[in-house]
Amino acid sequence: MHDGYTDSLYAFMPVWQAQFGLSYAALAVIRALYYATMGGLQLPANRLLSGWSPRAALILSTAIAVAGLVIMALPLGLAGLCVGLVVAGIGSSIQHPRASLLVTESYGDAARRPLGIYNFAGDLGKAILPALVALLLTVLTWRPVLGLMATLGAALMFTLVRLVPPVSAATESKRQRTISRRRSGFRILTVIGGFDTATRMGYLLFLPFLVQGRGGGLPTVGVALALLFIGGAFGKAVFGGLGVRLGVVRTVMVAEAMTASLIVATLFTPLPLTLILLPLLGVVLNGTSSVLYGTVPELSDGDTGRAFAIFYTSVIGSGGLAPILYGAIADHSSRTVGVLAAAATAVSIIPLVLALGSHLRSPAADATTVA
């Protein structure tokens, strides 16, 4: 639901532009109100709610997000819309680290695969809710649509009371003291997460232009993005299990090598073959995120909630900055060089994950799988 809220904002952008007479730059600022709040408050929100159970924190998170949607839906003009976006961003900033902590508390050392499923569930929300919003906007004005979204969130709050176990923060602290973690390993993991997201966002920046450069129109661009996202959702669902079976080091190395190879391949293949390759590229481009998320508890140095907050901040920040960097590279050279820079970022992860192996709980197992 929260990830669906986040991506549904794109469906409202053209409506808000027409309603308030906004420029594209102003639209970008309005979008940033939500994303900057969500990304920048991960750590403070987690710190303030560290004594709360994950269930209580998630209910509060959803309540704040719903309040933001209600404020946006009220006839308060552009100022009300901006305030509502900030409030909704505060709610979503709580959700990421606390939901990840809940999964970790519930499954303990076996949390890697469930974290991958949680990661995949976000993609389901991103696929379903924005499409539903776009459909509703054809028959309703935008304020009632926001009201319906808020109603869904209110229903979720009552569902959380019944479905989410009231795991205590004290239980998590006690469990974490039994696990040995290393701070430097977590720093490496955070850098890997940032680079992995940068690769993904960089390639997404250029993909529509690659398709158009081969004669594809806007419908073909939509198909290409859908194929990539479908593969990505599948990758997120299965890679958590692969990380358990094959080991983190081997899984990430193979995935990043395939990512770089397939990115380069799409520079030279004809359009039909590119469309065939995109689902496979989506699998490895997005799948590694589930492996990385699943490794956070192991390297969290005793405070899993804070570790997830730091990791999500790194990922969200990288996702915001990477397109700017790769776009600047392309502007000063060519689109091909920009795409190759994204592929090179994927390759740079390989030595980092090799360095990470010695910090994992069972580095010997990973070394065996690599050999």
KAPEQUI-V751563 format. One record per residue. RES is the residue in three letters. PSI is psi in whole degrees, -180 to 180 (NA if undefined). OMEGA is omega in radians with two decimals (999 if undefined). Layout:
res->[RES;RES]
psi->[PSI;PSI]
omega->[OMEGA;OMEGA]
This chain:
res->[MET;HIS;ASP;GLY;TYR;THR;ASP;SER;LEU;TYR;ALA;PHE;MET;PRO;VAL;TRP;GLN;ALA;GLN;PHE;GLY;LEU;SER;TYR;ALA;ALA;LEU;ALA;VAL;ILE;ARG;ALA;LEU;TYR;TYR;ALA;THR;MET;GLY;GLY;LEU;GLN;LEU;PRO;ALA;ASN;ARG;LEU;LEU;SER;GLY;TRP;SER;PRO;ARG;ALA;ALA;LEU;ILE;LEU;SER;THR;ALA;ILE;ALA;VAL;ALA;GLY;LEU;VAL;ILE;MET;ALA;LEU;PRO;LEU;GLY;LEU;ALA;GLY;LEU;CYS;VAL;GLY;LEU;VAL;VAL;ALA;GLY;ILE;GLY;SER;SER;ILE;GLN;HIS;PRO;ARG;ALA;SER;LEU;LEU;VAL;THR;GLU;SER;TYR;GLY;ASP;ALA;ALA;ARG;ARG;PRO;LEU;GLY;ILE;TYR;ASN;PHE;ALA;GLY;ASP;LEU;GLY;LYS;ALA;ILE;LEU;PRO;ALA;LEU;VAL;ALA;LEU;LEU;LEU;THR;VAL;LEU;THR;TRP;ARG;PRO;VAL;LEU;GLY;LEU;MET;ALA;THR;LEU;GLY;ALA;ALA;LEU;MET;PHE;THR;LEU;VAL;ARG;LEU;VAL;PRO;PRO;VAL;SER;ALA;ALA;THR;GLU;SER;LYS;ARG;GLN;ARG;THR;ILE;SER;ARG;ARG;ARG;SER;GLY;PHE;ARG;ILE;LEU;THR;VAL;ILE;GLY;GLY;PHE;ASP;THR;ALA;THR;ARG;MET;GLY;TYR;LEU;LEU;PHE;LEU;PRO;PHE;LEU;VAL;GLN;GLY;ARG;GLY;GLY;GLY;LEU;PRO;THR;VAL;GLY;VAL;ALA;LEU;ALA;LEU;LEU;PHE;ILE;GLY;GLY;ALA;PHE;GLY;LYS;ALA;VAL;PHE;GLY;GLY;LEU;GLY;VAL;ARG;LEU;GLY;VAL;VAL;ARG;THR;VAL;MET;VAL;ALA;GLU;ALA;MET;THR;ALA;SER;LEU;ILE;VAL;ALA;THR;LEU;PHE;THR;PRO;LEU;PRO;LEU;THR;LEU;ILE;LEU;LEU;PRO;LEU;LEU;GLY;VAL;VAL;LEU;ASN;GLY;THR;SER;SER;VAL;LEU;TYR;GLY;THR;VAL;PRO;GLU;LEU;SER;ASP;GLY;ASP;THR;GLY;ARG;ALA;PHE;ALA;ILE;PHE;TYR;THR;SER;VAL;ILE;GLY;SER;GLY;GLY;LEU;ALA;PRO;ILE;LEU;TYR;GLY;ALA;ILE;ALA;ASP;HIS;SER;SER;ARG;THR;VAL;GLY;VAL;LEU;ALA;ALA;ALA;ALA;THR;ALA;VAL;SER;ILE;ILE;PRO;LEU;VAL;LEU;ALA;LEU;GLY;SER;HIS;LEU;ARG;SER;PRO;ALA;ALA;ASP;ALA;THR;THR;VAL;ALA]
psi->[-45;-43;-34;-41;-46;-50;-17;-21;-32;-35;-26;-16;-50;-35;-44;-36;-44;-39;-43;3;45;147;171;-36;-41;-37;-41;-38;-43;-43;-40;-27;-42;-52;-40;-39;-46;-45;-40;-20;8;-51;-51;-41;-43;-39;-43;-31;17;-27;-4;153;152;-35;-48;-40;-40;-37;-44;-43;-49;-38;-41;-42;-43;-42;-40;-42;-39;-43;-42;-34;-18;151;67;11;-166;-36;-41;-39;-45;-43;-43;-38;-41;-44;-45;-37;-36;-44;-44;-24;-28;-38;-46;-61;-35;-36;-40;-38;-40;-45;-43;-44;-40;-32;-10;-132;-12;24;-11;-49;-46;-35;-35;-39;-41;-43;-43;-37;-34;-38;-34;-44;-40;-29;-39;-52;-45;-38;-40;-42;-45;-38;-44;-32;-14;-17;-14;158;168;-30;-47;-33;-42;-37;-39;-38;-41;-36;-41;-42;-39;-39;-38;-38;-46;-32;-38;-35;-37;-32;-31;127;142;66;135;152;-32;-37;-43;-43;-41;-42;-39;-28;-15;-3;133;129;160;128;-42;-34;-39;-37;-43;-44;-40;-41;-43;-44;-41;-44;-40;-44;-39;-42;-47;-49;-34;-45;-39;-31;-40;-18;-47;-36;-32;-43;-46;-34;-20;15;7;140;-172;-40;-38;-37;-43;-42;-43;-46;-41;-43;-42;-43;-37;-46;-39;-42;-42;-41;-42;-34;-35;-22;-25;-42;-37;-37;-34;-43;-40;-16;148;-47;-51;-43;-48;-41;-49;-43;-44;-37;-43;-38;-51;-43;-44;-35;-47;-40;-38;-11;-23;-11;150;163;-47;-42;-36;-44;-33;-37;-25;-42;-40;-40;-41;-38;-50;-28;-39;-26;-34;-26;-36;-37;-43;-45;-40;-16;-15;-48;-35;-30;19;-3;37;-8;86;-40;-45;-39;-44;-39;-44;-44;-46;-36;-43;-45;-47;-42;-43;-40;-29;-36;-32;-47;-34;-45;-50;-35;-40;-40;-46;-38;-34;0;-92;167;-38;-43;-38;-43;-42;-32;-39;-42;-39;-33;-40;-42;-37;-17;-28;-51;-30;-42;-28;-40;-32;-30;-37;-14;-7;161;-37;65;-29;-38;-42;-41;-37;-43;-36;-44;NA]
omega->[-3.11;3.10;3.06;3.05;-3.07;-3.08;3.09;3.13;-3.13;-3.11;-3.13;-3.01;3.14;-3.13;3.14;3.12;3.14;-3.09;-3.01;3.12;-3.04;2.98;3.10;3.11;3.11;3.07;3.13;3.11;3.14;3.08;-3.10;3.11;3.13;-3.02;3.14;3.09;-3.13;-3.11;-3.04;-3.08;3.13;-3.09;3.12;-3.13;3.13;-3.14;-3.12;-3.06;-3.07;3.13;-3.13;2.98;3.11;-3.14;-3.14;-3.13;-3.14;3.07;3.09;3.13;-3.12;3.12;3.14;3.10;3.11;3.10;3.10;3.12;3.12;3.11;3.11;-3.07;-3.13;-3.14;-3.09;3.09;-3.09;3.13;3.11;3.09;-3.12;3.11;3.13;3.11;3.11;-3.14;3.12;3.10;3.08;3.13;-3.12;3.10;3.12;-2.97;-3.01;-3.08;-3.07;3.08;3.10;3.09;3.12;3.13;-3.14;3.11;-3.03;-3.03;3.08;-3.09;3.13;-3.01;-3.02;-3.13;3.07;3.07;3.06;3.10;3.07;3.10;3.13;-3.13;3.08;3.11;3.07;3.10;3.13;-3.14;-2.97;-2.99;3.09;3.10;3.11;3.12;3.13;3.11;-3.12;-3.13;3.08;-3.10;-3.14;2.99;-2.95;-3.12;3.06;3.11;3.06;3.10;3.10;3.08;3.11;3.11;3.08;3.13;3.11;3.09;3.12;-3.14;3.14;3.10;-3.13;-3.14;-3.08;-2.98;-3.01;3.13;-3.13;3.13;-3.07;3.09;3.14;3.10;3.13;-3.12;-3.14;-3.13;-3.07;-3.10;-3.13;-3.05;3.11;-3.14;-3.12;-3.09;-3.08;3.09;3.12;3.09;3.11;-3.14;-3.14;3.09;3.11;3.11;3.09;3.13;-3.14;3.10;3.12;3.10;-3.09;-3.10;3.10;-3.13;3.12;3.11;-3.02;-3.03;3.14;-3.14;3.05;3.14;3.14;3.11;3.09;3.07;3.12;3.09;-3.12;3.08;3.13;3.06;3.10;3.10;-3.13;3.13;3.13;3.13;3.12;-3.11;3.10;3.07;3.14;3.11;3.10;3.13;3.12;-3.10;-2.99;-3.01;3.07;3.08;3.11;3.11;3.10;-3.02;-3.04;-3.06;-3.08;-3.04;-3.09;-3.12;-3.10;3.13;-3.13;-3.11;-3.11;3.08;3.10;3.11;-3.13;-3.11;-3.11;3.06;3.13;-3.12;-3.12;3.05;-2.97;-3.11;3.01;-3.01;-3.14;3.13;3.08;3.13;3.10;-3.10;-3.00;3.10;3.10;3.07;3.12;3.14;-3.08;-3.14;-3.10;-3.02;-3.12;-3.13;3.12;3.10;-3.10;3.09;-3.11;-3.13;-3.12;-3.11;-3.11;-3.04;-2.98;3.04;3.00;3.14;-3.02;-3.14;3.13;3.13;3.10;3.12;3.11;-3.10;3.14;3.08;3.11;-3.09;-3.12;3.10;3.11;3.12;3.11;-3.05;-3.03;3.14;3.11;-3.13;-3.12;3.08;3.09;3.10;-3.14;-3.14;-3.09;3.10;3.10;3.11;3.13;3.12;3.09;3.11;3.12;3.08;3.07;3.11;3.13;3.09;3.09;-3.14;-3.12;3.12;-3.04;3.09;3.11;-3.12;3.02;3.08;3.14;-3.04;-3.10;-3.12;-3.11;-3.06;-3.12;-3.11;3.13;3.13;3.10;3.12;3.13;-3.12;3.10;3.13;999]
